[in-house]
Amino acid sequence: MTRFASAVLRMLRLRSGPQDLPAGLWVALITGGLYIATGAAALVAGGETKTDLAISTDLAGMLLVVLLALRMTGRPQRVAQTLSALFGCGSVFNMLAIPFLATMDRGGDATASPDGLTALAWWGLFFWSLWVNGHVLRHALEIRLSSGIALASLMFLLSTLAYLWGASL
């Protein structure tokens, strides 16, 4: 476990990739469970009422992009390690987001704005997560970092659009 945590922390600093994690479906399932739990905690801290929809669309966007991209590049054997890396790093980002989301909870007032420093820190965390996800995808797909960041942005966009569509029903 210590090796896994160390590898995830190195990934957050762009010093390692998914290939440095243990391979196997069990690792992906355990980190996936951790990702769901920390994601739910972050959503609740931010006052989200549709946590099941938010988590489902987030996972769907991630799985869709990762599975299709690895399949299209002829690297389907990297699915478990790639998902483990995204789930592990995402769990850390979820935990880091909790204090910001709790501070930014506007008590149901959608027009209220968070203070400038909190919003700036939140945006910094968001862009850091895109950068790290892009880094993970770069290693998994053997592509340029800019292409990995574009795919990470696509994952976020698909998840967000699916959530907005589902929430409007």
ZINOR-V420033 format. One line per field, one symbol per residue. ss: DSSP state (H for helix, E for strand, C for the rest). phi: phi as a letter, one per 20 degrees, with the letter a starting at -180 (. if undefined). A space follows every 10 residues. Layout:
ss = ???
phi = ???
This chain:
ss = CHHHHHHHHH HHCCCCCHHH CCCCHHHHHH HHHHHHHHHH HHHHHCCCCC HHHHHHHHHH HHHHHHHHHH HHCCCHHHHH HHHHHHHHHH HHHHHHHHHH HHHHCCCCCC CCCCCHHHHH HHHHHHHHHH HHHHHHHHHH HCCCHHHHHH HHHHHHHHHH HHHHHHHHC
phi = .fffffffff ffdmdbcffe efepffffff ffffffffff fffffenfdd ffffffffff fffgffffff ffemcffegf fffgffffff fffffffgff fffegelnef efdffgffff ffffffffff fffffffgff dlcfgfffff ffffgfffff fffffffef
